[in-house]
C-alpha cells in the first residue's frame, strides 16, 4: 500500500470513530493534501489549470467526494464548521509563534489605546447628563459687549423668568463658600450653592432623602435650611439618614438639614451643600451686578435656535427700557451639555483621532504581515483548490485566522484599556468635567469587540483574496519564494506609504504640542512661584463684624507665620494667580468722558493686598511705589496698577497720579483712588491666557472677610502647612483654612491639560513611529527573501554589494518618502483644525514639520539598511540553489 493510500485508510478509520473524527480527521486530511500536492508538482509548467486538476483527480481519486463524505458522516452544522475553522486557525497560528505574537501585541496596543480614549469620550461627551431629558436643558448668559459671556443679575433674571415664552421653567443659583462646623468636630471650609425654589424642579432632580426647597424657604429670615450633597453626606455624616432635621453651623449660623441631593447634582456645580437663594428685600441689586447662573428647560418641541431668537427680542426690549445698564447687552442661550463639558471636547476629539490613526497604522502593519504570510502560503492554497476546496472556503479559513488574531489582540487590548483608563484618570486634572462618569463597562467591551472584529476583517480580507487567487500550476511548480506578483508589491508599498503618512501626522502633532508646552513653560508669570505656600481663610461676620476686627485677625496670622522658623516672608491677598475667582469691576478715570452706550467700559480685576504682598511674590516694581503703613483707613485712597492696566488704558502716558473710581463718578460720595505705583503684569487667569488689567487696593483701606495667606519658605513650602494650621488654631480654634497648595502646584495645575495632551500624543507618536519602522523593515526583509534568487543572479552577473544595497534601499525608501510627503500635507491641514490646542506656535511650525519628516526618513532608512546589508552579503551559489 502506497503512503497516500495509507493516509486514506487512516482517514476512513478515524471518520468511523466519532470521538476522533473531527479534529484528528482534519489533521490527517491536511497531510493528505500536502502529500498529493507534492505529487502534483510533477505535472509540469506547461499544463493548464484544468489539466493539472484533472490529472490530480485521476491519480488520487475524487477528494471532493471524500470531503462531502466527511460532512455526511459527521453531520457538520454551521456551528461545527465554525468550530473546525477555529481549531484549524489555532493550529496554524501555533506553528508561527513569532508572527502570532507580533500581530497580537500590535493590535493590543492599538485596540487598547482606542478603547481607553473611547471610555473618556463616552463618559465625558456621550453619556447623558444625570438630569431628566437633559437635551431640553439650557443655560442663559448675559452677553456683555466688553466681557462676552457673563452670569446674570437679579433684576435681569426676574425679567427673563417672567417675559420669555420658550421655557417650561427657569431656576438660578449662585456660588459661595461657608465654614461648616458641628459640635465635637473640626471646622471645615466647604463649597456651597445658593439655589432658588425652581432650580431642582427645572433640572428634574428630586432629593435622594428629604425634600427640596420651596417658596417658603426663600423668605428672608426663615431661610436657614440646607440640602447636603451626596458626597458631603457620606463623608461627614457616614450616610446616616437620621441627618434630616439635624442642625449644622455655617459661618456660625445654625441651619436645619432638610434633604440630601442626588449624586448627579454635582454634575452642574461641585457644591458640598445647597442653601436658599434669599436676600434682604430692602437690598437693591444693580442690573450689572452679575452673579447668578440661570438654568432653563425648553418647552416640548422648542429648539435652542428659536429660544435664542426669543431671548434676543427680550434683550432688545430691556435695552430700550434700561439704556443706562442694558444698552448693547444681549442674552445668550447655550445647551447645558456644552456648558458642563466646557473646553475638553476639542482635546478629547483630538486624542480620539490620534489613537484612531495609531490603530490604522497597526492594521496596516498587520496587513503587511498577513500579506507576506499569505503569499508564502499560496502553494498550500493552490494544493487545496486543486483537491476540491472552494475558494470561498479558503477565504473563510484565512479570515477566521485574522479574526482570531484580532479577537485575541482585542482581549489583551481590554487589559491595556483598563490600565490605561486608571492611569489617565489619575493624570487628568481634578476639575475635568464628568471624570466620575469615565469607566470601563459593557458598552466599552462591546466597542473593543466591534473594533477587533472590524480590524480582523479589514487586515485579513485582502491577503486572503490574494492568497487564493492565481494560476494553480505556477504556484505548485515554484516554491514560495520568488513569485511575488507586482500587484502584491504595489499593495505592500501602499501600506508602507499609509503607515508612514499616518505616523508622520502623529509625529507632527506631538512636535507641535511639545513646542506649545515648551512655550507655556517659558511664559513670564510676573512673580516667583518657587517655595511659596498659599491657603485661604473666610472669617464669619458673626465674630468679625467690623473692618478693624477683620484686619486684626489676618494680621495676627501673618505676623505669627513671619516668626515661624523656615518662613522668609508672609503676605495677604484676596486673589491669587491661577485661582480664577476674580472680581471684574468697571471704573472711570477722572477727567475722561464716560463711554458711549455700546462702547467698551474700562474694567479691571480688583485685588486687595497688604503691604508685603508684592515683595513676598517678588513682583517687580516698574514705577512709583507700593503700599506702606501710611496707606490706612482715613488717609488718601491709593491704588497700584499692573503694567497691562497702564498700557491698556493710559498708553504711553504715566498713570501715576491719575484717579479712578469703581462707583458712580457723578456721585459726590464716590471713592476716588490715586494711582501711586505700577508693578509687573501677572498671568492671573492661567499660563496660556493673556494677562488682564489689574488694580491693587491696600487692605487697610478695603478690609475683606476672605483672604489668602501667602508664605515664602526658606526651602520646602509644603513643610509650612502644619505650622500654619497651628497658628490659625491658636488665634481662633473655630476657624478652618482651605485650598492649601503651593504656587508651583497651582501653576502646574494651570498647564495640566496641555501637559497631558502633549504627553499622550507623544506616547502615541512614539508607538506609531516604531510600528512604521517595523512595518518598513518587515516589508523590505520579505522583499529580500522573495528576491534572493534574483539577487544571486545579479551578483553572479557582476553586480557588487553596493548595487544590491541601493536596489533594496530604493525599494523600501520610495514608498516611505512618498508617505512623508503625503503626511506633511495632511499634518498641516489637520493641525489647523486643532490650533486651539496650540500656544505660541503655528500649524506650519517649520521645526515640528522638519523634525518629524527627518525622523521618519531616518527610521525608514535604518529599517531598509539592515535587510539591505544582509542582501548585499548573499552568496550567489547559495542564492541560485536555494528553494
Residue pairs with C-beta under 8 A, 6 or more apart in sequence:
1 9
3 35
4 32
4 35
4 36
4 39
4 60
7 28
7 31
7 32
7 35
8 32
8 61
8 66
10 28
11 25
11 28
11 29
11 32
11 66
14 20
14 21
14 24
14 25
14 28
15 21
15 25
15 69
15 70
15 73
15 74
16 73
18 74
21 70
21 73
21 74
22 74
22 80
22 83
22 84
22 87
23 87
25 70
25 74
26 84
26 87
26 88
27 91
29 66
29 70
32 63
33 63
33 380
33 383
33 384
33 387
34 380
34 383
36 56
36 59
36 60
36 63
36 383
36 386
36 387
37 379
37 380
37 382
37 383
37 386
37 387
37 476
39 56
39 59
39 60
40 52
40 55
40 56
40 59
40 383
40 386
40 476
41 476
41 477
43 51
43 52
43 55
43 56
43 473
43 476
43 477
44 473
44 477
45 473
45 474
45 477
47 55
47 473
48 473
49 471
49 472
49 473
52 386
52 472
52 473
52 476
53 386
53 472
56 386
56 387
57 63
60 387
62 388
63 387
63 388
64 387
64 388
67 388
67 389
70 76
74 80
76 84
82 400
85 396
85 397
85 400
86 400
86 404
88 397
88 400
89 397
89 400
89 401
89 404
90 404
92 401
93 99
93 100
93 401
93 404
93 405
94 100
96 373
99 369
99 373
100 405
102 369
103 366
103 369
103 370
103 405
103 409
104 405
104 408
104 409
104 412
105 409
105 412
106 362
106 365
106 366
106 409
106 771
107 362
107 363
107 366
107 405
107 406
107 409
107 410
107 412
107 413
107 452
107 455
108 409
108 410
108 412
108 413
108 415
108 416
109 358
109 362
109 413
109 416
109 767
110 355
110 358
110 359
110 361
110 362
110 363
110 409
110 413
110 455
111 359
111 409
111 410
111 413
111 414
111 416
111 417
111 448
111 451
111 452
111 455
112 412
112 413
112 414
112 415
112 416
112 417
112 420
113 355
113 358
113 359
113 416
113 417
113 420
113 764
113 767
114 352
114 355
114 356
114 358
114 359
114 413
114 448
114 451
115 413
115 414
115 416
115 417
115 420
115 440
115 444
115 447
115 448
115 451
116 355
116 416
116 417
116 420
116 421
116 424
117 348
117 351
117 352
117 355
118 352
118 444
118 447
119 417
119 421
119 438
119 439
119 440
119 444
120 348
120 351
120 421
120 424
120 438
121 348
121 349
121 352
122 438
122 443
122 444
122 447
123 434
123 435
123 437
123 438
123 439
124 341
124 344
124 348
124 432
124 433
124 434
124 435
124 437
124 438
125 341
125 345
125 348
127 434
127 437
128 134
129 137
129 264
129 267
129 336
129 337
129 340
130 262
130 263
130 264
130 265
130 267
131 137
131 203
131 204
131 205
131 264
131 267
131 268
131 336
132 203
132 204
132 205
133 204
133 297
134 336
134 337
135 335
135 337
136 168
136 297
136 298
136 300
137 202
137 203
137 295
137 296
137 297
137 298
137 335
137 336
137 337
138 167
138 295
138 296
138 297
138 298
138 304
138 307
138 333
138 334
138 335
138 336
139 293
139 294
139 295
139 296
139 333
139 334
139 335
139 336
139 339
140 152
140 160
140 170
140 294
140 295
140 296
140 311
140 331
140 332
140 333
140 334
141 149
141 150
141 151
141 152
141 294
141 331
141 332
141 333
141 334
142 149
142 150
142 151
142 152
142 153
142 156
142 290
142 329
142 330
142 331
142 332
143 149
143 150
143 315
143 329
143 330
143 331
143 332
144 150
144 290
144 328
144 329
145 328
145 329
145 598
145 599
145 600
146 600
146 601
146 603
147 584
147 603
149 332
150 290
151 290
151 291
151 292
151 293
151 294
152 160
152 172
152 290
152 292
152 293
152 294
153 285
153 286
153 287
153 288
153 289
153 290
153 291
153 292
154 279
154 285
154 289
154 292
155 285
155 286
155 287
156 287
156 290
156 318
156 326
157 172
157 292
157 294
159 314
159 318
160 170
160 294
160 311
160 314
160 331
161 170
163 314
163 317
164 170
164 296
164 307
164 310
164 311
164 314
165 310
166 296
166 298
166 299
166 302
166 306
166 307
166 310
166 311
167 296
167 297
167 298
167 299
167 302
167 307
168 202
168 296
168 297
168 298
168 299
168 300
169 198
169 201
169 202
169 296
169 297
170 198
170 202
170 294
170 295
170 296
170 297
171 195
171 196
171 197
171 198
171 199
171 200
171 201
171 202
171 203
171 294
171 295
171 296
172 195
172 196
172 198
172 199
172 277
172 292
172 293
172 294
172 295
173 193
173 194
173 195
173 196
173 199
173 269
173 274
173 277
173 292
173 293
173 295
174 193
174 194
174 277
174 291
174 292
174 293
175 191
175 192
175 193
175 269
175 271
175 293
176 192
176 193
176 194
176 275
177 189
177 190
177 191
177 192
177 538
177 706
177 738
178 189
178 190
178 192
178 250
178 251
178 273
178 275
178 538
179 187
179 188
179 189
179 190
179 250
179 251
179 252
179 538
179 540
179 734
179 735
179 736
180 187
180 188
180 189
180 190
180 236
180 248
180 249
180 250
180 272
180 273
181 187
181 188
181 248
181 249
181 252
181 734
181 736
182 248
182 249
186 736
187 734
187 735
187 736
188 236
188 736
188 738
189 536
189 538
189 736
189 737
189 738
189 739
190 232
190 272
190 273
191 270
191 271
191 272
192 250
192 271
192 272
192 273
192 274
192 275
193 269
193 271
193 273
193 274
193 275
194 274
194 275
194 276
194 277
194 278
195 213
195 274
195 275
195 276
195 277
196 213
196 218
196 276
196 277
197 212
197 213
197 214
197 215
197 217
197 218
197 276
199 213
199 295
200 206
200 207
200 212
200 213
200 261
201 212
202 295
202 296
202 297
203 265
203 268
203 295
204 297
205 212
205 261
205 262
205 264
205 265
206 212
206 262
207 227
207 259
207 260
207 261
207 262
208 230
208 259
208 260
208 261
208 262
208 263
209 241
209 244
209 259
209 260
210 227
210 244
210 257
210 258
210 259
210 260
211 258
211 259
212 227
212 259
213 225
213 227
213 258
213 274
213 276
216 222
217 223
217 225
217 258
217 276
217 278
218 276
218 277
218 278
219 278
220 278
220 279
220 280
220 281
223 275
223 276
223 278
224 253
224 254
224 255
224 256
225 255
225 256
225 257
225 258
225 275
225 276
226 248
226 250
226 255
226 256
226 257
226 258
226 273
226 274
226 275
227 257
227 258
227 259
227 260
227 261
227 273
227 274
227 275
228 236
228 237
228 243
228 257
228 259
228 260
228 261
228 272
228 273
228 274
229 260
229 261
229 265
229 266
229 271
229 272
229 273
229 274
230 260
230 261
230 262
230 263
230 265
230 266
231 263
231 266
231 272
232 272
232 273
233 239
233 243
233 260
237 243
243 257
243 260
244 257
244 258
244 259
244 260
245 256
245 257
245 258
246 256
246 257
247 254
247 255
247 256
247 257
248 254
248 255
248 257
249 255
250 273
250 275
251 538
251 540
251 541
251 542
252 540
252 542
252 543
252 734
253 540
253 542
255 275
261 274
265 271
265 274
267 340
267 433
267 434
268 295
268 336
268 340
269 293
279 285
286 325
287 322
287 325
287 326
288 325
288 586
295 336
296 307
296 333
298 304
298 307
304 333
304 334
304 335
307 333
308 332
308 333
311 331
311 332
311 333
312 330
312 331
314 331
315 326
315 329
315 330
315 331
318 326
318 329
319 326
319 327
319 328
319 329
323 597
327 597
327 598
328 597
328 598
340 433
340 434
341 433
341 434
342 433
344 432
344 433
344 753
346 834
346 836
346 837
347 753
347 757
347 837
350 509
350 757
350 761
350 834
350 837
351 757
351 760
351 761
353 830
354 506
354 509
354 760
354 761
354 764
355 764
357 502
357 505
357 506
357 764
357 768
358 506
358 764
358 767
358 768
358 771
359 451
359 455
360 498
360 502
361 498
361 499
361 502
361 503
361 768
361 771
361 772
361 775
362 455
362 771
363 455
363 458
363 459
364 459
364 495
364 496
364 498
364 499
364 502
364 775
365 495
365 499
365 771
365 772
365 774
365 775
365 778
366 405
366 455
366 459
367 458
367 459
367 460
367 462
367 463
367 495
368 492
368 495
368 496
368 775
368 778
368 779
369 778
370 402
370 459
370 460
370 463
371 462
371 463
371 466
371 488
371 491
371 492
371 495
372 492
372 778
372 779
372 782
373 463
374 398
374 463
374 464
374 466
374 467
375 463
375 466
375 467
375 480
375 483
375 484
375 488
375 786
376 480
377 467
377 480
378 467
378 470
378 475
378 480
378 483
379 475
379 476
379 478
379 479
379 480
381 394
381 467
381 468
381 475
382 470
382 472
382 475
382 476
383 476
384 394
385 391
385 394
385 468
385 472
386 472
386 476
391 468
391 469
394 464
394 467
394 468
395 461
395 464
395 465
395 468
398 460
398 463
398 464
398 467
398 468
399 456
399 457
399 460
399 461
399 464
401 460
402 456
402 457
402 459
402 460
402 461
402 463
402 464
403 453
403 456
403 457
403 460
404 456
405 456
405 460
406 452
406 453
406 455
406 456
406 459
406 460
407 449
407 452
407 453
407 456
409 452
409 455
410 448
410 449
410 451
410 452
410 455
411 452
413 448
413 452
414 440
414 445
414 448
417 440
417 444
417 448
418 440
421 438
421 439
421 440
424 756
424 760
425 435
425 438
427 756
427 759
428 435
428 752
428 756
429 749
429 752
429 753
429 756
430 749
432 753
462 491
466 487
466 488
466 491
470 485
474 483
475 483
479 883
481 785
481 786
481 788
481 789
481 882
481 883
482 786
482 787
482 788
482 789
482 790
483 786
484 783
484 786
489 783
492 779
492 782
492 783
493 779
493 814
493 815
494 815
495 775
495 779
496 775
496 776
496 779
496 812
496 815
496 816
496 819
497 815
497 816
497 818
497 819
497 822
498 819
499 771
499 772
499 775
499 776
499 819
500 772
500 776
500 815
500 816
500 818
500 819
500 820
500 823
500 856
500 860
501 819
501 820
501 822
501 823
501 826
502 768
502 772
502 823
503 765
503 768
503 769
503 771
503 772
503 819
503 823
503 856
504 819
504 820
504 823
504 824
504 827
504 852
504 853
504 856
505 823
505 826
505 827
505 830
506 761
506 764
506 765
506 768
506 769
507 765
507 768
507 769
507 851
507 852
507 855
507 856
508 823
508 824
508 827
508 828
508 831
508 848
508 849
508 852
509 761
509 765
509 827
509 830
509 831
509 834
510 758
510 761
510 762
510 764
510 765
510 766
510 852
511 845
511 847
511 848
511 849
511 851
511 852
512 831
512 838
512 841
512 843
512 845
512 848
513 754
513 757
513 758
513 761
513 762
513 837
513 838
514 758
514 762
514 848
515 840
515 841
515 845
515 847
515 848
516 754
516 758
516 837
516 838
516 839
516 840
516 841
517 751
517 754
517 755
517 758
519 839
519 840
519 841
520 687
520 688
520 751
520 754
520 839
520 840
521 687
521 751
523 683
523 687
523 688
524 683
525 577
525 682
525 683
525 687
525 747
526 577
526 619
526 620
526 642
526 680
526 681
526 682
526 683
526 691
527 577
527 617
527 618
527 619
527 680
527 682
527 743
528 617
528 618
529 743
529 744
529 746
529 747
530 743
530 744
531 568
531 712
531 713
531 714
531 715
531 716
531 717
531 742
532 616
532 617
532 710
532 711
532 712
532 713
532 717
532 742
532 743
532 744
533 710
533 711
533 713
533 717
533 718
533 720
533 721
533 724
533 740
533 741
533 742
533 743
534 576
534 708
534 709
534 710
534 711
534 739
534 740
534 741
534 742
534 743
534 746
535 708
535 709
535 721
535 724
535 737
535 738
535 739
535 740
535 741
536 706
536 707
536 708
536 709
536 737
536 738
536 739
537 554
537 557
537 706
537 707
537 708
537 709
537 728
537 735
537 736
537 737
537 738
538 705
538 706
538 738
539 550
539 553
539 554
539 705
539 706
539 732
539 735
540 705
541 705
543 549
543 732
543 734
544 550
544 553
544 705
547 633
547 703
548 703
550 703
550 704
550 705
551 699
551 700
551 703
553 731
553 732
554 572
554 610
554 699
554 707
554 709
555 572
555 610
556 731
557 709
557 727
557 728
557 731
558 570
558 571
558 572
558 610
558 612
558 709
559 570
560 727
560 730
560 731
561 567
561 570
561 709
561 711
561 720
561 723
561 724
561 727
562 569
562 570
564 720
564 723
564 727
566 713
566 714
566 715
566 716
566 719
566 720
566 723
567 711
567 712
567 713
567 714
567 720
567 723
568 712
568 713
568 714
569 612
569 615
569 616
569 711
569 712
570 612
570 616
570 709
570 710
570 711
570 712
571 609
571 610
571 612
571 613
571 615
571 616
571 617
571 709
571 710
572 609
572 610
572 613
572 699
572 707
572 708
572 709
572 710
573 607
573 608
573 609
573 610
573 613
573 707
573 708
573 710
574 583
574 607
574 608
574 609
574 704
574 706
574 707
574 708
575 581
575 582
575 583
575 605
575 607
575 684
575 708
576 708
576 710
576 743
576 746
577 682
577 683
577 684
577 743
577 746
577 747
578 684
578 686
578 687
578 743
578 746
578 747
578 749
578 750
579 708
579 739
579 746
580 684
580 685
580 686
582 605
582 607
582 684
582 685
583 605
583 606
583 607
584 603
584 604
584 605
584 606
585 603
585 604
585 606
585 662
585 695
586 601
586 602
586 603
586 662
587 602
587 603
587 604
587 660
587 661
587 662
587 695
588 594
588 602
588 660
588 661
588 665
589 602
589 649
589 658
589 659
589 660
590 658
590 659
590 660
590 661
590 665
590 672
594 665
595 601
595 602
602 649
603 693
604 641
604 645
604 692
604 693
604 694
604 695
605 684
605 692
605 693
605 694
605 695
606 662
606 694
606 695
606 697
607 694
607 695
607 696
607 697
608 696
608 697
608 698
608 699
608 702
608 704
608 707
609 627
609 696
609 697
609 698
609 699
610 627
610 698
610 699
610 700
611 626
611 627
611 628
611 629
611 631
611 698
613 619
613 696
613 710
614 621
614 626
614 627
614 640
614 679
615 626
616 710
616 711
616 712
617 710
619 679
619 680
619 682
620 679
620 680
621 677
621 678
621 679
621 680
622 643
622 678
622 679
622 680
623 654
623 656
623 677
623 678
624 640
624 656
624 675
624 676
624 677
624 678
625 676
625 677
626 640
626 677
626 679
627 638
627 640
627 696
627 698
629 700
631 638
631 698
631 700
631 701
632 698
632 700
632 701
633 700
633 701
635 701
636 674
637 671
637 672
637 673
637 674
637 697
637 701
638 673
638 674
638 675
638 676
638 697
638 698
638 701
639 660
639 673
639 674
639 675
639 676
639 695
639 696
639 697
640 675
640 676
640 677
640 678
640 679
640 695
640 696
641 655
641 675
641 677
641 678
641 679
641 693
641 694
641 695
641 696
642 678
642 679
642 680
642 681
642 682
642 691
642 693
642 694
642 695
642 696
643 678
643 679
643 680
643 681
644 681
644 691
644 692
644 693
644 694
645 655
645 693
645 694
645 695
646 654
646 655
646 678
648 693
649 655
649 693
650 658
655 675
655 678
656 675
656 676
656 677
656 678
657 674
657 675
658 674
658 675
659 672
659 673
659 674
659 675
660 672
660 673
660 675
660 695
661 670
661 671
661 672
661 673
662 671
663 669
663 670
663 671
664 670
673 695
673 697
679 696
681 691
681 694
682 691
682 694
683 689
683 691
684 691
684 692
684 694
685 691
685 692
686 750
687 747
687 750
687 751
688 750
688 751
688 754
688 839
699 707
708 739
709 724
709 737
711 717
711 720
711 724
713 719
713 720
717 742
717 743
717 744
718 742
721 740
724 737
724 740
725 737
728 735
728 736
728 737
729 735
748 755
754 837
754 839
757 837
769 855
769 856
769 859
772 856
772 859
772 860
773 859
773 860
773 862
773 863
774 863
776 812
776 816
776 859
776 860
776 863
776 864
777 863
777 864
777 866
777 867
779 812
780 808
780 811
780 812
780 863
780 864
780 867
780 868
781 866
781 867
781 870
783 808
783 811
783 812
783 867
784 791
784 808
784 867
784 868
784 870
784 871
787 871
788 871
788 874
788 879
788 882
789 879
789 880
789 882
791 804
791 871
791 874
791 879
792 874
792 875
792 876
792 877
792 878
792 879
792 880
792 882
793 876
793 879
793 880
794 803
794 804
794 807
795 804
795 874
795 876
795 879
796 876
796 880
801 872
801 873
802 872
804 868
804 871
804 872
804 874
805 868
805 869
805 871
805 872
807 871
808 864
808 867
808 868
808 871
808 872
809 861
809 864
809 865
809 868
811 864
812 860
812 863
812 864
812 867
812 868
813 860
813 861
813 864
816 856
816 857
816 860
816 863
816 864
817 857
817 860
819 856
820 853
820 856
820 857
820 860
823 852
823 853
823 856
824 849
824 852
824 853
827 849
827 852
828 843
828 844
828 849
831 838
831 843
831 844
832 843
835 842
835 843
841 848
